[in-house]
Amino acid sequence: MDLEKIDVFSNPGNPVVIAGPCSAESEEQVMSVASELSHNGVTLFRAGVWKPRTRPGCFEGIGKEALPWLQRVKSELSMSVATEVATPEHVELALAAGIDLLWIGARTTANPFAVQDIADALRGVDIPVLVKNPVNPDIELWIGALERLFNSGVKKLGVIHRGFSSYGEKFFRNAPQWQLPIELRRRMPQLPIICDPSHIAGKRELIMLLSQQAMDLNFDGLMIETHCNPVCALSDARQQVTPDELMMILSKIVHRSAYNTATDFSTYRKQIDSIDEDIMKLLVKRMEISREIGEVKREKGLTVFQPFRYNETMKRCAEWGMDGKLDPDAIRAIFEAIHSESIRQQLSIVNEEI
């Protein structure tokens, strides 16, 4: 995709900062937060006008009545304003109100029909659009949303990484799974990537950590939910910060250079390349043995998958990983992939006569 630069991201060398409340709750609240942010140099204000909620009965946003409040922020404080859209009607109303930037939420990104409706509503319109990752970790679905918008003529595109939903108790509200935005950057290096640490964290005290990690991964900026009185917020109160807290977070972030010609990594990279080659040779050998096992299982009439052996392997590998101070989830993912390929190799032997 031949993308155009996003005008409101026009501060070269400095990360983009998009800040404002989760929801526009009142004109007083919007102007209070925006005034403090503007005073501290933030130029891009966000506020949710329409809020998709998991269950009915929760605060779902003020709706179109809040758009004049954003217009006031734009006219009186000279800030660019952004809001989420989920339907063609939202798009029409936001455009009529002169909103400068739109974003598509995670739930909407997961629905290709909804994205296509929005893309059709934006056909011929020159406005930047950011696409949040879908709720599930599906990079193709994420890219598909971008393609639908691009095919409708939207050339100023970017993405927002807000983490991925999972079931059960967890440290973060949404798992970061940094490997997905990293892979997106590999495939689309020209695409701006903004991190939303508020939605990944779910708790304000984790926002600093996640913001630093995003900068260390060379993200282009941050979207942080900011409220004048977070504990009383009508939505996502736990993850919002005050303007003062936001400025403290931004002041503490260490910004590192992506490139430094004075630093020579060639020796380290040669070592890594050599180790990677050894790993690949071992994987090839492992799969050769798996095919031999498949032949024995075919001759003896045994099933390919044997749960007790799988459980033993995963337990043993997890212990090795802990000894090496490796992340248990990463080790599990690696060996699940290896085991899956081993099963595929054995099935190819067992079923080769079919």
WOGI-V293571 format. One record per backbone hydrogen bond with DSSP energy under -1.0 kcal/mol. CO is the residue of the C=O (numbers start at 1). NH is the residue of the N-H. If there is no record, write none. Layout:
CO_NH + CO_NH
//
This chain:
1_3 + 6_9 + 7_10 + 11_14 + 16_222 + 18_224 + 19_46 + 20_226 + 26_30 + 27_31 + 28_32 + 29_33 + 30_34 + 31_35 + 32_36 + 33_37 + 34_38 + 35_39 + 36_40 + 37_42 + 38_41 + 43_80 + 44_19 + 45_82 + 48_24 + 49_63 + 55_58 + 60_51 + 63_66 + 64_67 + 66_70 + 67_71 + 68_72 + 69_73 + 70_74 + 71_75 + 72_76 + 73_77 + 73_79 + 80_45 + 81_100 + 81_101 + 82_47 + 83_103 + 87_91 + 88_92 + 89_93 + 90_94 + 91_95 + 92_96 + 93_97 + 94_99 + 95_98 + 101_83 + 102_130 + 103_85 + 104_132 + 105_109 + 106_110 + 108_111 + 111_115 + 112_116 + 113_117 + 114_118 + 115_119 + 116_120 + 117_121 + 118_122 + 122_125 + 125_127 + 128_102 + 129_158 + 130_104 + 131_160 + 135_165 + 136_138 + 138_142 + 139_143 + 140_144 + 141_145 + 142_146 + 143_147 + 144_148 + 145_149 + 146_150 + 147_151 + 149_154 + 150_153 + 155_4 + 155_157 + 156_129 + 158_131 + 159_194 + 160_133 + 161_196 + 164_175 + 175_164 + 177_180 + 178_182 + 179_183 + 180_184 + 181_185 + 182_186 + 183_187 + 184_188 + 188_191 + 192_159 + 193_220 + 194_161 + 195_223 + 196_200 + 197_201 + 198_202 + 200_174 + 201_173 + 203_206 + 204_207 + 206_210 + 207_211 + 208_212 + 209_213 + 210_214 + 211_215 + 212_216 + 213_217 + 214_219 + 215_218 + 220_16 + 221_195 + 222_18 + 224_20 + 225_241 + 229_232 + 230_233 + 238_204 + 241_227 + 242_246 + 243_247 + 244_248 + 245_249 + 246_250 + 247_251 + 248_252 + 249_253 + 260_263 + 265_269 + 266_270 + 267_271 + 268_272 + 269_273 + 270_274 + 271_275 + 272_276 + 273_277 + 274_278 + 275_279 + 276_280 + 277_281 + 278_282 + 279_283 + 280_284 + 281_285 + 282_286 + 283_287 + 284_288 + 285_289 + 286_290 + 287_291 + 288_292 + 289_293 + 290_294 + 291_295 + 292_296 + 293_297 + 294_298 + 295_299 + 296_300 + 297_302 + 306_310 + 307_311 + 308_312 + 309_313 + 310_314 + 311_315 + 312_316 + 313_317 + 314_318 + 315_319 + 316_320 + 317_321 + 318_322 + 319_323 + 320_324 + 321_326 + 322_325 + 327_331 + 328_332 + 329_333 + 330_334 + 331_335 + 332_336 + 333_337 + 334_338 + 335_339 + 336_340 + 337_341 + 338_342 + 339_343 + 340_344 + 341_345 + 342_346 + 343_347 + 344_348 + 345_349 + 346_350 + 347_351 + 349_352 + 351_354
//
